[in-house]
């Protein structure tokens, strides 16, 4: 998210945890909403905003089993390690679809859990394209075993 083009995009982070990606985007001036269902996530995010001398940012409790009509639509939806159990592909795909703008990109980092295949199939059935890139090294040079899955939908594809 350090180099990703964010100008004019409304961004949602799913399962933000401590909020690292959201903090990076917020520092860059992005229109970011962090979300998580963990009861301490909001407190973690507030403390990390304070520690990094950043102003308040948008946060919403993110229950993937429920559509949140107040949340709205997003141009970019990001998440890391959000497909951790068998129910997640259905819940996350439906939540993403409910909150996707007509032109959307969805970026999911997955540490090779077995549920990403089911999620990709569900996203395909909902009309999203898919590309995956294997990640073996992190920017700091440390080893990582996972993939970045990018899903997209464009209003131009329907024409």
C-alpha positions in Angstrom: 0.0 0.0 0.0 3.0 2.3 0.1 3.1 2.7 -3.7 -0.4 1.7 -4.7 -2.4 4.5 -6.5 -5.1 5.6 -4.1 -6.1 9.1 -5.4 -9.9 9.3 -5.7 -10.5 5.8 -4.3 -12.7 4.9 -1.3 -10.9 2.1 0.5 -12.0 -0.6 3.0 -9.7 -2.8 4.9 -11.3 -6.1 6.1 -10.0 -7.6 9.3 -7.6 -4.7 10.0 -6.2 -6.2 13.3 -3.7 -3.7 14.5 -4.4 -1.5 11.4 -1.0 -1.5 9.7 -2.2 -1.3 6.1 -4.9 1.2 7.1 -2.3 3.4 8.9 -0.1 3.4 5.8 -3.0 4.5 3.6 -4.2 7.0 6.1 -0.7 8.6 6.4 -0.7 8.9 2.6 -4.0 10.8 2.7 -6.2 7.9 1.5 -9.9 7.7 2.1 -9.6 4.6 4.2 -12.1 2.8 6.5 -10.6 0.2 8.8 -12.9 -2.7 9.9 -12.6 -5.7 12.2 -14.9 -7.8 14.3 -12.5 -8.3 17.1 -13.6 -6.5 20.3 -10.2 -4.9 20.8 -9.5 -3.9 17.2 -10.8 -0.3 17.7 -8.6 0.2 20.8 -5.6 -1.2 19.0 -6.2 1.1 16.1 -6.6 4.2 18.3 -3.4 3.4 20.1 -1.5 2.9 16.9 -2.8 6.2 15.6 -1.6 7.9 18.7 1.8 6.2 18.6 2.3 7.3 15.0 1.0 10.8 15.6 -1.9 10.4 13.1 -5.3 12.0 13.3 -8.5 10.0 13.8 -9.6 7.8 11.0 -12.8 5.9 10.1 -13.4 2.6 11.7 -16.4 0.3 11.6 -17.1 -3.0 13.2 -17.0 -5.5 10.4 -19.2 -8.5 10.8 -18.9 -10.3 7.4 -22.1 -12.2 8.0 -24.1 -9.0 7.8 -24.5 -6.4 5.1 -23.9 -3.0 6.7 -26.1 -0.5 4.7 -24.3 2.4 6.5 -20.9 1.3 5.3 -21.5 2.0 1.6 -19.5 1.1 -1.5 -15.7 1.0 -2.0 -13.4 1.2 -5.0 -10.6 -0.8 -3.3 -11.1 -3.5 -0.7 -8.0 -5.0 1.0 -7.5 -7.8 3.5 -4.8 -10.1 4.9 -5.4 -13.6 6.2 -9.2 -13.2 6.3 -10.0 -16.7 4.9 -9.0 -18.6 8.1 -11.9 -21.0 8.4 -14.4 -22.8 6.2 -17.2 -20.3 6.6 -15.1 -17.3 5.6 -15.1 -17.7 1.8 -18.9 -17.5 1.6 -19.2 -14.7 4.2 -16.3 -12.6 2.9 -17.3 -13.0 -0.8 -20.9 -11.9 0.0 -19.7 -9.0 2.2 -17.2 -7.8 -0.5 -19.8 -8.0 -3.2 -22.3 -6.1 -1.1 -19.8 -3.2 -0.5 -18.1 -3.1 -4.0 -18.5 -0.2 -6.3 -19.2 -1.0 -9.9 -15.5 -0.6 -10.7 -13.6 -2.3 -7.9 -10.4 -4.0 -7.1 -10.1 -6.5 -4.2 -6.7 -7.4 -2.9 -6.4 -10.4 -0.5 -3.1 -11.6 0.9 -3.4 -15.2 1.9 -0.8 -17.3 3.7 -1.8 -20.4 1.6 -4.7 -21.4 3.8 -6.8 -24.0 2.1 -9.9 -21.7 1.8 -8.6 -19.3 -0.9 -9.8 -21.7 -3.7 -13.3 -21.7 -2.5 -13.2 -17.9 -2.1 -11.9 -17.5 -5.7 -14.7 -19.7 -7.1 -17.3 -17.7 -5.2 -15.9 -14.4 -6.4 -15.9 -15.7 -10.0 -19.5 -16.7 -9.7 -20.2 -13.1 -8.6 -18.6 -11.8 -11.8 -15.0 -10.9 -10.6 -11.9 -11.6 -12.5 -9.0 -13.2 -10.6 -5.2 -13.2 -10.7 -2.8 -14.6 -8.1 0.8 -13.8 -7.5 3.0 -16.1 -5.3 4.9 -14.2 -2.6 8.1 -15.8 -1.3 9.9 -12.8 0.0 8.7 -9.7 2.0 10.1 -6.2 1.3 12.5 -6.6 4.3 14.0 -9.7 2.7 12.4 -12.2 5.1 10.8 -15.4 3.7 7.1 -15.7 3.3 4.9 -18.4 1.9 1.6 -17.0 0.5 -0.2 -15.4 -2.4 -1.7 -12.1 -3.3 -5.1 -12.6 -4.9 -6.4 -9.7 -6.9 -10.1 -9.7 -7.9 -11.7 -7.1 -10.1 -14.9 -6.0 -11.6 -15.4 -3.1 -14.1 -18.6 -1.5 -15.4 -16.8 -1.5 -18.8 -16.8 -5.3 -18.8 -20.5 -5.4 -19.0 -20.6 -3.3 -22.2 
